[in-house]
Amino acid sequence: MIRIDCRGLSTDTLAGSEQMRSAYDCFVRHGYAILDHIVPEEQVEALRQEFNETYACYLSDRKADESLRVSKRRFMVPVALSGGFADPLVYANPYVLAVVREVLDQDAILEAFGAIVSLGGAEVQHLHPDGPPLFNASISALLPAHALTFALPLIEMNNQHGTTAIVPDSHRWQEPQAAAVMEPVVPVGSGIMWDFRLYHRGMPNLSDRTRPMLYATYARDWYQDPINFRKPMQRRLVYEADFLERVPDRARSLFPRLRPPPREDDTNRNQT
Ligand SMILES: O=C(O)CCC(=O)C(=O)O
C-alpha cells in the first residue's frame, strides 16, 4: 500500500514536489491515493462535533427524501458548505487539489459534496465503482480519469468502524474480476481519493459509533455523476448566499456555474 505523508510539505511548492508526483503516479497506475496529515486532527474533531450537532437527523436508520440509502445502515447525506465545512481546507484542500488538477484538469470542478454516514451495525457494501464507464466500449478503461472521489473520515476508518476497501488497478478493468482487496486504515486528519472507475466498498461498522465520512466529487467540468443523485430532492452542492464571496481565488475555478442560491420568495430563479 502506498501512502503519501504530507506533514511539513509546503503548500507553496506542491506542484513540483516528490510527494505529489508519487501521489499522482499511484493514482494513475493503481487508481487511488492516500494522503496523510492533510488537515489538523483538532480541526477534524471539531468537524465531527459540528456534524453530530447539525446533522443529528441523519444519525439514525431513517430514510429521507434528500438522502440516499447506499446499503443497510449506510446513507449518503447532504452537507452544506457552511460553518466548518466551508473552510477551504475541507473542500479545496491544497494537497488534494494538487492531485485533482494533475489527474483531471486545472479546471476541474467540485461536482458534489456531502457525507457517507455508516451507522453502528452497517453491513458490508457490494463492490462497485462510483459511476458507469463513459462509453460502452473497452476504451473507457484506458482513458484518463474523468472524475474522482475524495473521502475525509471524521473518525478513524479501521476494521472496527469500517474502512473503504478498494481494489487497486480495477479502474483499468474491462469487466469485474476476482482480485485482492486492500483495507486501508485512514486516521483522523488523513484522506483517501479514488478514481470514479475504481471498485471499492464500505466495510461493516462493527462498533456502536457512527462513522461519518465527508466526500467530495471532483470532475472534469463537462461531467455530472449520473447515478448517485437520482432522487428529486437530493442536492449536489448546498451552500449559503455569501459562500462564493468567501471562496479564495485559488479555489474559484471549482465553482464555474455556481450562482447565489434562490431567495425563498423568488421561485422563478434557476437552481444549481
Ligand atoms: O462507506 C464507505 O466507506 C464507502 C461508501 C461508498 O463507497 C458508496 O456509498 O459509494
The ligand as an SDF file (V2000), in Angstrom:
LIG
                    3D

 10  9  0  0  0  0  0  0  0  0999 V2000
  -18.9000    3.8860    3.3570 O   0  0  0  0  0  0  0  0  0  0  0  0
  -17.8910    3.7590    2.6910 C   0  0  0  0  0  0  0  0  0  0  0  0
  -16.7820    3.5140    3.1980 O   0  0  0  0  0  0  0  0  0  0  0  0
  -17.9340    3.8310    1.1910 C   0  0  0  0  0  0  0  0  0  0  0  0
  -19.2810    4.1750    0.6600 C   0  0  0  0  0  0  0  0  0  0  0  0
  -19.3400    4.0760   -0.8240 C   0  0  0  0  0  0  0  0  0  0  0  0
  -18.4090    3.7030   -1.4710 O   0  0  0  0  0  0  0  0  0  0  0  0
  -20.5480    4.4460   -1.5540 C   0  0  0  0  0  0  0  0  0  0  0  0
  -21.6180    4.5860   -0.9490 O   0  0  0  0  0  0  0  0  0  0  0  0
  -20.4720    4.5780   -2.8010 O   0  0  0  0  0  0  0  0  0  0  0  0
  1  2  2  0
  2  3  1  0
  2  4  1  0
  4  5  1  0
  5  6  1  0
  6  7  2  0
  6  8  1  0
  8  9  2  0
  8 10  1  0
M  END
$$$$
